[in-house]
Amino acid sequence: MDTSLPILSLSAAAAVSAAAVFPKFKARLALSRAKHRSLSGHSKMSKMVARLVPHYEFDIDDFFASDGAPVDVAMQRQDAFFRLASLFEERYAKGRRMTAEAATQISDLQFTENYRVPFQYSRLVRENLGTGAFMQSSAGVTVTDVDGNVFYDLTGSYGVNIFGNDFYKECITEAEKRASALGPVLGPYHPVITDNVRRLCEISGLDEVSFHMSGTEAVMQAVRLARYHTRRSYLVRFAGAYHGWWGDVQPGVGNPVSPHETYTLADMSERTLHVLRTRRDIACVLVNPLQALHPNANAPGDSALVDSSRKGAFDRAAYTEWLRKLRDICTERGIVLIFDEVFVGFRLAAGGAQEYFGIRADMVTYGKSLAGGLPVGVVCGRKDLMRRFRDDRPADVCFARGTFNSHPYVMTAMDEFLSRLASPNFNAVYQGLDETWDGRAAALNERLAANDLPVRVSNLSSIWTVQYTEPSRYNWMLQYYLRAEGLALSWVGTGRLIFSLNYTDADFTEVADRFVAAADKMKRDGWWWHEASLTNKDIKRQILKEMLRKRLGR
């Protein structure tokens, strides 16, 4: 009888320990299951994989036959490549010289020039297909480079250019006139700021505003305030979503230090909703509405076009329902719902994504277009969330400042932008907006299909991405054919085409003509040749074999 007591005691202790550990294990398991089954959803794994990828590049023989193309097709591609290179050398001579010189001392240029295409092909492309990074002027929906070449602008100035370059020129010109009397005096406010704050509160449906120098800073402050007021530390972001380059929202490749208080979960997932419903450490949920076009996928760029698996599709009803569920759970659990509208703000609707999807957030961040073409970041939020100090604890503050916050020229340019936005005549630009851009995308897809071209487009209003319907290792070449046809792209190539809303039907028809012509020339030059049995999985297996051979020194 005596000997059983220690056993019973040990058993009881084990049961108590198990009871204490099991809920933590269950919560951890739920968190793991809520991550998206891709490298976008597993930041530590993505960094590990990135460290393991060896550098190698194709010589001129393998460059044109990396997909096993026969000799005649490889020679056809090679002839086309150097014919295009000759065209670029003649057409962009001055811009290429300026870019090469500037890149020796501008680290941004070094990065973008290296990552326009998959790294295996990068050197030969840089040496032969550089187009120049300098533009001289803009007018309407076109830009003109330093060599005098006129392009239809599909860059959208990284999202800034919603209403056309001429619109922002006017905003900046008028702003300069209004701010010149005060000049660059910092600290005191220009009187125009009161109108800006009033209109921003009306647009956002929120109580208070803070100004910052960039969209990245605005998101940083929104998250900091959410943590401060909830007294919780974790933020939830969704796989693939971009919220600026600061550490807490970039937990994977690109950030040398892994953040410890960030959960990267799957977008549009019931398992994610379960985590939000059951955990007690989540301060806020960050939503970038742009992800509606490609949920759980990173921002598309041609440097990642190793095959044809890139996809994009926008389902407004499904994404609206997702946001509604997020709103309900965040309200229930006291989690701050933050809409990061730095990119899409005022592009989808005059009231931004909140109006477009019919969902109200607790905090909203704006940037890009809001300052009429000048740099800015803005946080709008509920009164209780925007307060930076506690009345009962005077030393417990949430600090944020910036030298150029509320710069007079930025504030007057913002007033010019918001005044135009509020005009009934100008606001008419949003009427039938989705129908217009959905119709244009559908029309282009019909033309591409009719010409038997393996290219399609998907869109979220005027934001487009290009996808490919047949397996290929050379889809990234399309960006150079498009440039040769006079279409200006950003450094991510065909991953993101951003139209300004002042494109007329005639303008778009011209763009579509050039797009189809570029794809047709690329097809005739043999870049989309492939064996009938080839799949995207086959291409990825081949790339893995190449990496292993390089790693093993063979």
C-alpha positions in Angstrom: 0.0 0.0 0.0 2.8 2.4 0.9 4.6 1.9 -2.4 1.6 2.9 -4.4 1.5 6.4 -3.0 4.6 7.7 -4.9 3.3 6.1 -8.1 -0.1 7.8 -7.6 1.6 11.1 -6.8 3.8 10.8 -10.0 0.7 9.9 -12.0 -1.2 12.8 -10.7 1.7 15.2 -11.4 2.0 13.8 -14.9 -1.7 14.3 -15.5 -1.5 17.9 -14.2 1.5 18.6 -16.4 -0.3 17.1 -19.4 -3.3 19.2 -18.7 -1.2 22.3 -18.5 0.8 21.5 -21.7 -2.0 20.2 -23.9 -3.8 23.6 -24.4 -0.5 25.2 -25.4 0.3 22.4 -27.8 -3.2 22.6 -29.2 -2.9 26.4 -29.7 0.5 26.0 -31.3 -0.8 23.3 -33.6 -3.7 25.5 -34.6 -1.3 28.4 -35.4 0.9 26.1 -37.5 -2.1 24.9 -39.5 -3.2 28.4 -40.1 -0.1 29.2 -42.1 -0.3 29.0 -45.8 1.3 25.9 -47.4 3.9 27.9 -49.3 7.1 29.6 -48.6 5.1 32.9 -48.3 3.4 31.4 -45.2 6.6 30.0 -43.7 9.1 32.8 -43.2 11.8 30.8 -41.5 11.7 28.1 -44.1 11.8 30.7 -46.9 14.9 32.2 -45.5 16.5 28.8 -45.1 15.7 27.9 -48.7 17.1 31.3 -49.9 20.4 30.6 -48.2 20.6 27.2 -49.9 20.1 28.4 -53.4 23.5 28.6 -55.2 24.3 31.2 -57.8 24.9 29.9 -61.3 24.3 31.3 -64.7 23.9 30.0 -68.2 26.6 30.5 -70.8 25.5 31.6 -74.2 24.8 28.0 -75.4 22.7 27.0 -72.5 21.0 30.4 -72.2 18.8 29.7 -75.2 18.2 26.0 -74.6 17.7 25.7 -70.9 14.3 24.0 -71.5 15.8 21.4 -73.8 15.0 23.2 -77.0 16.4 21.7 -80.3 19.3 23.5 -82.0 17.2 25.2 -84.6 14.8 26.7 -81.9 17.8 27.8 -79.8 19.4 29.5 -82.7 16.1 31.2 -83.6 15.9 32.6 -80.0 19.5 33.7 -80.1 19.1 35.6 -83.3 16.0 37.3 -81.9 17.7 38.1 -78.7 20.6 39.9 -80.3 18.3 41.5 -82.9 16.4 43.0 -79.9 19.7 43.9 -78.3 20.7 45.9 -81.4 17.4 47.7 -81.3 17.8 48.6 -77.7 21.4 49.8 -78.2 20.3 52.1 -81.0 17.1 53.3 -79.4 18.1 53.8 -75.7 21.8 54.8 -76.1 21.9 57.8 -73.9 19.6 56.3 -71.2 21.7 53.2 -71.1 24.9 55.1 -70.6 23.4 57.2 -67.9 22.0 54.2 -66.1 25.3 52.3 -66.2 27.1 55.3 -64.8 24.5 55.9 -62.1 24.4 52.3 -61.0 28.0 52.4 -59.9 26.9 54.6 -56.9 23.1 54.0 -56.6 22.5 50.8 -54.7 18.8 50.8 -55.6 19.7 50.6 -59.3 22.2 47.8 -58.6 19.4 45.8 -57.0 16.7 46.4 -59.6 19.0 45.9 -62.6 20.0 42.5 -61.2 16.5 41.3 -60.3 14.5 42.0 -63.5 14.7 38.3 -64.6 15.6 34.9 -63.0 19.2 35.1 -61.8 20.4 32.3 -64.2 19.8 34.6 -67.1 20.5 38.0 -65.5 24.1 38.8 -66.7 23.5 38.4 -70.4 20.2 40.3 -70.1 21.8 43.2 -68.3 24.6 43.4 -70.8 22.3 43.4 -73.8 18.8 44.5 -73.0 19.2 47.4 -70.7 16.7 50.2 -71.5 17.7 53.0 -69.2 16.2 54.3 -65.9 15.8 58.0 -66.8 12.7 59.7 -68.0 12.6 63.3 -69.4 9.0 64.3 -69.4 5.4 63.1 -69.2 2.1 64.1 -70.9 -1.3 62.5 -70.7 -0.8 58.7 -70.4 2.7 58.8 -71.8 6.3 59.3 -70.6 9.3 60.3 -72.7 12.8 59.1 -71.9 16.1 60.9 -72.3 16.5 59.5 -75.8 13.2 61.0 -76.9 11.3 57.7 -77.0 7.6 58.0 -76.1 6.0 55.2 -74.1 2.5 54.4 -72.8 3.0 54.5 -69.0 2.1 51.2 -67.3 4.2 51.8 -64.3 1.7 53.9 -62.4 4.6 55.4 -60.5 4.4 52.4 -58.1 0.7 53.2 -57.4 1.0 57.0 -57.0 -0.3 57.8 -60.4 -4.1 57.2 -60.2 -5.4 60.2 -62.1 -2.7 60.9 -64.6 0.6 62.7 -64.6 -0.9 66.1 -65.6 -3.3 65.9 -62.6 -0.3 65.7 -60.2 1.7 68.3 -62.0 -1.2 70.7 -61.4 -1.5 69.7 -57.7 2.2 70.3 -57.2 2.3 73.6 -59.1 -0.7 75.0 -57.2 0.7 73.7 -53.9 4.0 75.5 -54.4 2.2 78.8 -55.0 0.1 78.4 -51.8 3.0 77.3 -49.6 5.7 79.6 -50.8 4.9 82.4 -48.3 5.6 80.1 -45.4 8.3 78.0 -47.2 9.9 74.9 -45.7 9.2 76.0 -42.1 8.8 72.9 -40.0 7.1 72.5 -36.6 4.2 74.9 -37.0 1.4 73.9 -39.2 0.3 75.5 -42.4 -3.4 76.6 -42.0 -4.5 74.3 -44.8 -3.9 71.3 -42.5 -7.3 71.8 -40.8 -9.2 71.2 -44.0 -7.1 68.1 -44.8 -7.8 66.6 -41.4 -11.5 67.3 -41.6 -11.8 65.6 -45.1 -9.6 62.7 -44.1 -11.8 62.0 -41.1 -14.9 62.2 -43.4 -13.4 59.8 -46.0 -12.1 57.3 -43.4 -15.1 57.5 -41.1 -12.6 57.7 -38.2 -11.9 60.3 -35.5 -8.3 61.4 -35.6 -5.3 61.7 -38.0 -1.5 61.6 -37.7 0.9 62.6 -40.5 4.1 60.8 -41.5 6.7 60.8 -44.2 5.9 57.6 -46.0 3.4 54.8 -46.1 5.8 52.5 -44.4 6.1 54.9 -41.4 2.3 55.2 -41.3 1.9 51.4 -41.0 4.6 51.3 -38.4 2.8 53.9 -36.2 -0.6 52.2 -36.6 0.8 48.9 -35.4 2.7 50.6 -32.6 -0.5 52.3 -31.4 -2.5 49.0 -31.6 0.1 47.3 -29.4 0.2 50.2 -27.0 -3.6 50.3 -26.4 -4.4 46.6 -26.4 -1.3 45.7 -24.3 -0.7 42.8 -26.6 2.4 42.3 -28.7 1.6 40.2 -31.8 0.5 41.4 -35.1 -1.1 39.2 -37.8 -0.2 39.7 -41.4 -1.2 37.5 -44.3 1.1 35.4 -46.5 2.5 37.4 -49.4 1.1 40.8 -48.3 3.4 43.8 -48.5 3.2 46.5 -45.8 6.5 48.3 -46.3 10.1 47.1 -45.8 10.3 47.4 -42.0 11.2 44.3 -40.0 7.9 43.3 -38.3 6.0 43.0 -41.5 8.7 41.4 -43.6 9.5 38.2 -41.7 11.0 36.2 -44.5 13.6 36.8 -47.3 14.9 40.4 -47.3 15.0 40.8 -43.5 18.3 39.7 -41.9 16.6 39.4 -38.4 13.4 37.4 -38.0 10.7 39.2 -36.0 9.5 37.4 -32.9 6.1 39.0 -32.5 4.6 38.5 -36.0 2.2 35.8 -37.1 2.1 35.2 -40.9 -1.2 33.4 -41.6 -3.1 32.3 -44.6 -5.5 34.7 -46.3 -9.1 33.7 -46.7 -8.7 30.7 -44.4 -11.1 29.4 -41.7 -8.1 28.1 -39.8 -6.8 31.7 -39.6 -10.2 32.8 -38.2 -9.9 30.1 -35.5 -6.5 31.4 -34.4 -7.9 35.0 -34.2 -10.9 33.7 -32.2 -8.9 31.7 -29.7 -5.6 33.5 -29.0 -5.2 36.3 -26.5 -1.9 37.8 -27.6 -2.9 39.4 -30.9 -2.9 43.2 -31.0 -3.9 43.8 -34.6 -4.6 42.4 -38.0 -3.0 44.0 -41.0 -4.9 43.8 -44.3 -3.6 45.0 -47.6 -6.6 44.9 -50.0 -4.3 44.5 -53.0 -4.0 40.8 -51.9 -7.5 40.3 -53.2 -5.9 39.9 -56.7 -3.4 37.2 -55.6 -4.2 35.9 -52.1 -1.3 34.3 -50.2 1.2 35.1 -53.0 4.0 37.6 -52.9 3.9 40.7 -55.1 4.5 39.3 -58.6 7.7 40.1 -60.3 9.4 38.7 -63.4 12.5 37.8 -61.5 10.4 34.9 -60.0 9.0 33.7 -63.4 10.9 30.4 -63.4 7.8 28.7 -64.9 4.2 29.5 -65.8 2.5 28.9 -62.4 1.9 32.6 -61.5 -1.8 33.1 -61.0 -4.1 36.0 -60.3 -7.9 36.3 -59.9 -10.1 38.7 -58.2 -13.4 37.7 -56.6 -15.0 40.8 -55.1 -17.8 39.0 -53.3 -15.6 36.3 -51.8 -13.0 38.9 -50.6 -15.8 41.1 -49.1 -17.1 38.2 -47.2 -13.6 37.4 -45.9 -13.2 41.0 -44.7 -16.6 40.9 -43.0 -15.6 37.8 -41.1 -12.4 39.5 -40.0 -14.3 42.5 -38.9 -16.7 40.5 -36.8 -13.9 38.5 -35.1 -11.7 41.5 -34.4 -14.7 43.3 -32.8 -15.5 40.2 -30.7 -11.9 39.7 -29.5 -10.8 43.4 -29.1 -8.3 43.1 -32.0 -7.5 46.2 -33.9 -8.3 45.8 -37.6 -6.0 47.9 -39.8 -6.5 48.5 -43.5 -3.2 49.3 -45.2 -4.5 51.4 -48.1 -1.2 52.9 -48.9 -1.3 51.3 -52.4 -5.0 51.0 -53.2 -6.3 54.1 -51.4 -8.5 56.3 -53.7 -7.9 54.0 -56.7 -10.9 51.7 -56.1 -13.3 54.3 -54.8 -13.3 57.9 -53.5 -13.6 56.5 -50.0 -10.9 53.9 -50.6 -11.1 50.2 -50.0 -13.4 50.7 -47.0 -16.1 52.1 -49.3 -15.3 49.7 -52.1 -15.7 46.6 -49.9 -18.2 48.1 -47.5 -16.2 47.2 -44.4 -15.0 49.7 -41.7 -11.6 49.3 -40.1 -10.4 50.6 -36.7 -7.4 52.2 -38.3 -6.5 53.0 -41.9 -3.2 54.0 -43.4 -2.8 56.1 -46.6 0.1 57.2 -48.7 1.1 57.3 -52.4 -1.4 59.4 -54.2 -2.8 61.3 -51.3 -0.3 64.2 -51.3 -0.9 65.1 -54.9 2.4 63.5 -56.1 4.5 64.3 -53.1 5.6 61.8 -50.4 3.4 61.3 -47.4 2.0 58.7 -45.0 -1.2 59.1 -43.0 -2.9 57.2 -40.1 -6.6 57.6 -39.5 -8.0 55.9 -36.4 -10.6 55.8 -33.6 -10.0 58.4 -30.9 -9.2 55.8 -28.3 -6.6 54.2 -30.5 -4.8 57.3 -31.6 -4.0 58.7 -28.2 -0.3 58.5 -27.5 -0.3 58.8 -23.7 -2.2 57.7 -20.7 -3.9 60.2 -18.5 -3.3 58.1 -15.3 0.3 57.3 -16.2 2.1 60.4 -17.5 5.4 58.6 -18.2 3.8 55.8 -20.2 3.7 57.2 -23.8 3.7 55.9 -27.3 6.3 58.0 -29.1 6.3 58.9 -32.8 7.7 61.9 -34.6 9.3 62.9 -37.9 11.1 66.0 -39.1 9.2 66.3 -42.3 5.7 65.3 -41.0 3.2 67.9 -42.1 5.6 69.6 -44.5 3.9 72.8 -45.8 4.3 71.9 -49.5 3.0 68.3 -48.8 0.0 69.7 -46.9 -0.9 72.2 -49.7 -0.5 69.5 -52.4 -2.7 67.2 -50.3 -5.4 69.9 -50.1 -5.2 70.3 -53.9 -5.7 66.5 -54.2 -8.6 66.3 -51.7 -10.3 69.3 -53.1 -10.4 67.7 -56.6 -11.4 64.4 -55.1 -14.4 66.0 -53.5 -15.6 67.7 -56.7 -18.8 66.1 -58.0 -17.5 66.4 -61.6 -14.2 64.8 -60.8 -15.8 62.1 -58.6 -17.7 60.9 -61.7 -14.5 59.1 -62.7 -15.5 56.3 -60.3 -18.8 55.6 -62.0 -18.7 52.3 -63.8 -15.0 52.0 -63.0 -14.9 48.2 -62.5 -17.0 47.7 -65.6 -14.6 49.7 -67.6 -11.5 48.0 -66.5 -13.0 44.5 -66.3 -14.2 45.0 -69.9 -10.8 46.1 -71.1 -9.1 43.1 -69.5 -11.7 40.7 -71.0 -11.3 42.3 -74.4 -7.5 41.9 -74.3 -7.8 38.3 -73.2 -10.2 37.6 -76.1 -7.6 39.0 -78.5 -4.8 37.0 -77.0 -6.9 33.8 -77.2 -7.9 34.5 -80.8 -4.3 34.9 -81.7 -3.4 31.6 -79.9 -1.0 33.4 -77.6 -0.2 31.8 -74.2 -0.7 35.0 -72.2 -3.7 36.3 -70.2 -4.3 39.2 -67.8 -6.1 39.4 -64.4 -7.1 42.6 -62.8 -8.3 44.3 -59.7 -9.8 47.4 -61.4 -6.9 49.2 -63.0 -4.2 47.1 -61.3 -3.2 44.2 -63.6 -1.0 41.2 -63.6 0.1 39.0 -66.5 0.0 35.2 -66.3 1.0 32.5 -68.7 -1.1 29.5 -69.9 1.7 27.2 -71.2 4.8 26.0 -69.3 7.9 28.0 -70.2 11.2 29.1 -68.7 11.2 32.2 -70.8 8.1 34.2 -69.9 10.2 37.0 -68.5 11.3 37.9 -72.0 7.9 39.4 -72.7 8.8 42.5 -70.7 11.5 43.3 -73.3 9.2 42.8 -76.3 6.7 45.1 -74.6 9.3 47.8 -74.1 10.3 47.5 -77.7 6.6 48.2 -78.6 6.7 51.4 -76.5 5.1 50.2 -73.3 6.9 51.5 -70.1 7.0 48.9 -67.3 8.4 49.1 -63.8 11.3 47.0 -62.8 9.0 44.0 -61.8 8.2 43.7 -65.5 4.8 42.0 -66.3 4.1 41.2 -62.7 2.2 44.4 -62.2 0.8 46.8 -64.8 -0.7 49.9 -63.2 -2.9 52.1 -65.4 -3.9 55.6 -64.5 -7.7 56.3 -64.6 -7.3 58.9 -67.4 -6.8 56.2 -70.0 -9.4 56.7 -72.7 -10.7 53.9 -74.9 -8.5 55.0 -77.7 -5.4 55.0 -75.4 -6.2 51.5 -74.2 -6.8 50.2 -77.7 -3.4 51.4 -78.7 -1.9 49.7 -75.6 -3.7 46.5 -76.4 -2.5 46.6 -80.0 1.1 46.9 -78.9 0.6 44.2 -76.2 -0.7 41.7 -78.7 2.0 42.6 -81.2 4.7 42.1 -78.6 3.4 38.7 -77.6 3.0 37.6 -81.2 6.6 38.6 -82.0 7.8 36.7 -79.0 5.9 33.6 -80.0 7.3 33.8 -83.6 10.8 34.1 -82.2 10.5 30.7 -80.6 10.5 31.6 -76.9 7.3 29.7 -76.1 8.4 26.5 -77.9 8.1 23.5 -75.5 7.6 19.8 -75.7 4.0 18.8 -75.6 4.5 16.7 -72.4 6.3 19.6 -70.5 4.7 20.7 -67.2 5.5 23.4 -64.7 6.5 20.6 -62.2 9.0 19.3 -64.8 10.6 22.8 -65.1 10.9 23.1 -61.3 12.5 19.6 -61.1 15.0 20.6 -63.8 15.9 23.8 -61.9 16.3 21.7 -58.7 18.7 19.4 -60.6 20.7 22.4 -61.8 21.0 23.7 -58.2 22.1 20.3 -56.9 24.7 20.0 -59.6 26.1 23.4 -58.7 26.0 22.6 -55.0 27.8 19.4 -55.5 30.3 21.0 -57.9 29.5 18.9 -60.9 
